[in-house]
């Protein structure tokens, strides 16, 4: 294309580059280097501004040569229009999250566009010369204006000469300064190499730290799982221990009941045997013996049968109390065994239900076993009979009932004493008769 005519292709490329720069500025949220922002070694250390400057440099090159003759490069540059559109629409939006690939695609595309523009820039020497000439004319005009401004101030030329001489002296010392700069540059290079080595070592340490962090996280998860299982096992062991203790106590009481049942059977058999024996004896005595002897034998029969009956009453009391205690301990053992399972189910359903279950279990386990044992301890069946509600009610409701019972007991004791005295006399007479010789008895 001839000079003075702006190419449509270059104009479109400029618009696409401007859109690309705008898209980069809006898609990337900040000006932090990508590697530092994401703490990722694979991301480049470039910023949003640098990406925009890269595209701006291509745009400036096109602007300076927008009247260039494209020639054979036009078709290639025309194809870059759709490439820039694709870069803007798909690549730029993903640069922030995937900078290691997005930035490479961005930079390589712009470099390709630069390479496509090189023939145009090289072939535009005449345009460059024309522009350079125009710039020189502008500078000459500017310098003439400045010289006109300097004419009134020529009196200060001496000072300017002094400054020039000072500058010349400084130029003489420039080699020494350059040597110092070279020395400092070498030192900076050494420091840069040391920093590079340290950077590699730091990267290795960072990778090791990340691996250790993952291991620590895994170990922490395992430890938390083991701790949860230990807590579950501890709760289960507590429940099992309580259940075992209650079961042991229940079994012990159940075992002792067997002995009391055996004693009860023996006492009942003894009472029946003695009763039958004494009844037979009394049947024979009633026919021939005097009333005093009969009364004495009745009293002996009562005492003989009363002892096993008394033991049978005691065994019955012990069996009842031990049975109630065994059942209480067995119930507590069942509660202890079942609590752990019910607690898990209650926790899964409702926390309030779990709290109520715990309170209920504690109430059951805190109940004293002695609550099922009779509070009053009677010494005999008669004592229990006298303390029974029926007798106490009779004493309250029947006038003189207590006095009648007292008189009856007194008479019974008096009769028993009389019978005992009579029995003693009978034994004495019988002994005297047995001790008398047969001859005296015959006389």
Buried (B, 14 or more C-beta within 10 A) or exposed (E): BEEEEEBEBBEBBBEBBEBBBBBBEEBBEEEEBBBEBBEEEEBBEBBBEBBBEBBBEBBEBBEBBBBBBBEEBBEBBBEBBEBBEEBBEEBBBEBBEBBBEBBEBBBEBBEEBBEBBEBBBEBBEEBBEEBEEEEEEEEEEEEEEEEEEEEEEEEEEEEEEEEEEEEEEEEEEEEEEEEEEEEEEEEEEEEEEEEEEEEEEEEEEEEEEEEEEEEEEEEEEEEEEEEEEEEEEEBEEEBBEBBEBBBEBBBEBBEBBEEBBEBBEBBBEBBEEBBEEBEEEBEEBEEEBEEBBBBBBBBBBEEBBBEBBBBBBBBBBBBBBBBBBBBBBBBBBBBBBEBBEBBEEBEEEEEEBBEEBBEEBEEBEEEEBEEBBEEEEBEEBEEBEEEEEEBEEEBEEEEEBEEEBEEEEEEEEEEBEEBEEBBEEBEEEEEEEEEEEEEEEEE
